Amino acid sequence: MDNIYIAIADDHPMVISGVTTLLQAFPRIVVQHAYNSAAQLMEGFKFHQPDVLLLDILLPDRSGKDLVPQIRKDYPQVRILALTSLDAPAMVSSMLRRGCLGYLLKGAGPATLAEAIETVYRGDSYIEPGLKEQLLQHVIGFRQQNSEQAVLPGLTQREKEVLQLIAEEYTTKEIAEKLFISYRTAENHRCSLIQKLDVKNTVGLLKVAIQLGLVK
């Protein structure tokens, strides 16, 4: 059988190292390249395209929502498997609509990771087993109830706090100081909120949050 050449895009070196180590048990799957940002990824793709891309959808310089459609347009032969810590059904649905063939949570075991890669390599879709039921209920709820409440995203308590402070016009730096967290952590929460609410920027985030009654 032919080898499956993959690339990993993630801004955490430990994630790249961990995934690479896990895949050593599967000789057919070869980690060919790794990138720490969307800019590095798109530059590298000019010279080498993998069979499968493992993509963190919260890269620091560009969101997966924007990046995936461009990759699908410029390099349609590349199969994209989202590898993320975001488990919101709305995000799973959003990324699949944009062109990802699979959606897998970080922390998946080696067998699950290999299965996901093999599946999307064949051109089939793969969804993290633990998310399938949530996604089904999300779709059923959306179809059966014509209301905003049917598709409310699941926010952590910290994300709710950050969202409220954003609504009160606090900057990311001020949010970090008020909640006693790092600037990067505060920014990651903001990006996570944007992803979960399926919007493009902070303006859209506030608009949707107000519509859904998520902020006072």
C-alpha positions in Angstrom: 0.0 0.0 0.0 1.2 3.5 -0.7 2.3 5.8 2.1 0.1 8.6 3.3 2.1 11.8 3.5 0.7 14.3 6.0 1.5 17.9 7.2 0.6 19.3 10.6 -0.3 22.9 11.2 -0.4 23.9 14.9 1.3 26.7 16.8 2.1 24.4 19.8 5.3 22.5 19.3 4.3 20.0 21.9 1.2 19.1 19.8 3.3 18.6 16.7 5.8 16.5 18.6 3.0 14.5 20.3 1.2 13.7 17.0 4.4 12.8 15.3 5.3 10.4 18.1 1.8 8.8 18.1 2.0 8.2 14.4 5.4 6.4 14.6 3.4 3.2 15.3 1.9 3.4 11.8 4.7 3.2 9.2 2.4 3.9 6.3 1.6 7.4 7.7 4.5 9.7 7.2 4.7 13.2 8.8 6.4 15.2 6.0 6.1 18.8 7.2 5.0 20.8 10.2 4.0 24.5 10.3 3.4 26.9 13.2 1.2 29.4 11.4 -1.1 29.9 8.5 1.5 32.0 6.7 4.1 29.2 7.0 1.6 26.7 5.8 0.6 28.6 2.6 4.2 29.3 1.8 5.2 25.6 2.3 2.3 24.4 0.1 3.8 26.3 -2.8 6.5 23.6 -2.9 5.0 20.5 -1.2 1.4 19.4 -0.7 0.6 16.5 1.6 -2.1 13.9 1.1 -3.7 14.9 4.4 -3.4 18.1 6.4 -4.0 18.0 10.2 -5.1 21.6 10.8 -5.5 23.4 14.1 -8.4 25.7 13.5 -7.2 28.3 16.0 -3.8 29.3 14.4 -2.5 32.7 15.7 -2.5 34.5 12.4 -5.6 33.2 10.7 -8.7 31.2 11.6 -9.4 27.8 10.1 -12.8 29.1 8.9 -11.0 31.4 6.5 -8.0 29.2 5.7 -9.9 26.0 4.7 -11.8 27.4 1.7 -8.6 28.9 0.3 -6.7 25.5 0.6 -9.7 23.7 -1.0 -9.6 26.3 -3.9 -5.8 26.3 -4.4 -5.0 22.7 -3.5 -8.2 20.6 -4.0 -6.3 17.4 -3.8 -5.3 17.9 -0.2 -7.7 16.3 2.4 -8.2 18.4 5.5 -8.7 16.9 8.9 -9.4 19.5 11.6 -7.5 18.8 14.8 -8.7 20.9 17.6 -9.8 21.2 21.2 -13.1 22.9 20.3 -16.0 20.4 20.8 -18.9 22.7 19.9 -21.3 21.0 17.4 -21.8 24.3 15.6 -18.1 24.4 14.9 -18.0 20.8 13.6 -20.8 21.6 11.2 -19.2 24.9 10.2 -15.8 23.3 9.4 -17.3 20.5 7.4 -19.3 22.9 5.3 -16.2 24.9 4.6 -14.3 21.9 3.2 -12.8 19.8 6.0 -13.3 16.1 5.5 -12.8 15.3 9.2 -13.0 16.7 12.6 -10.9 15.3 15.5 -10.3 16.4 19.0 -6.8 16.8 20.4 -6.1 14.1 22.9 -7.4 11.3 20.6 -5.6 8.0 20.9 -3.2 6.8 18.3 -5.6 4.2 16.8 -8.3 6.9 16.5 -5.9 9.4 14.9 -4.7 6.8 12.4 -8.2 5.8 11.6 -9.2 9.4 11.0 -6.3 10.0 8.7 -6.9 6.8 6.7 -10.6 7.7 6.4 -10.1 11.2 5.0 -7.3 10.0 2.8 -9.9 7.7 1.1 -12.1 10.8 0.6 -14.6 9.8 3.2 -15.7 12.0 6.2 -14.7 11.3 9.7 -16.1 12.9 12.9 -14.7 12.3 16.4 -16.8 9.5 17.8 -17.8 11.4 20.9 -19.1 14.3 18.8 -21.4 12.4 16.5 -24.3 12.2 18.9 -23.9 15.9 19.8 -23.8 16.9 16.1 -26.9 14.8 15.4 -28.8 16.4 18.2 -27.6 19.8 17.0 -29.0 19.2 13.5 -32.3 17.7 14.8 -32.7 20.7 17.2 -32.0 23.1 14.4 -34.6 21.5 12.1 -37.3 20.9 14.6 -37.2 24.2 16.5 -37.1 27.4 14.5 -35.6 29.4 17.3 -32.2 30.8 18.3 -32.2 28.8 21.5 -32.0 25.5 19.6 -28.5 26.2 18.4 -27.0 28.0 21.4 -23.3 27.1 21.6 -21.8 25.5 24.7 -19.6 28.2 26.3 -17.4 27.6 29.3 -17.7 29.8 32.4 -14.5 31.5 31.5 -15.7 32.2 27.9 -18.9 33.7 29.3 -16.8 36.0 31.5 -14.6 37.0 28.6 -17.6 37.6 26.3 -19.3 39.8 28.9 -16.1 41.9 29.3 -15.8 42.2 25.5 -19.4 43.5 25.5 -18.3 46.1 28.1 -15.6 47.2 25.7 -12.6 45.9 27.6 -9.5 45.3 25.4 -7.8 41.9 25.3 -5.0 43.3 27.6 -7.5 44.7 30.1 -9.4 41.4 30.1 -6.2 39.5 30.8 -5.4 41.8 33.7 -9.0 41.7 35.2 -9.2 37.9 35.0 -5.6 37.3 36.1 -4.7 35.4 32.9 -2.1 35.8 30.3 -2.7 38.0 27.2 -2.4 34.9 25.0 -5.0 33.0 27.0 -7.4 35.9 26.8 -6.8 36.1 23.1 -7.4 32.4 22.7 -10.7 32.7 24.5 -11.7 35.5 22.2 -10.8 33.4 19.1 -12.7 30.4 20.6 -15.8 32.6 21.0 -15.6 33.7 17.4 -15.3 30.1 16.3 -18.1 28.8 18.4 -20.5 31.6 17.4 -19.4 31.2 13.8 -18.6 34.8 13.1 -15.8 36.7 11.4 -14.7 39.3 14.0 -15.5 40.9 17.3 -18.3 43.1 15.8 -20.1 40.0 14.6 -19.4 38.3 17.9 -21.2 41.0 19.9 -24.1 41.1 17.4 -24.8 37.4 17.7 -24.2 37.3 21.4 -26.8 40.0 21.9 -29.3 38.2 19.6 -28.8 35.0 21.6 -29.0 36.8 25.0 -25.5 35.7 25.9 -24.5 39.1 27.3 -26.3 41.6 29.6 
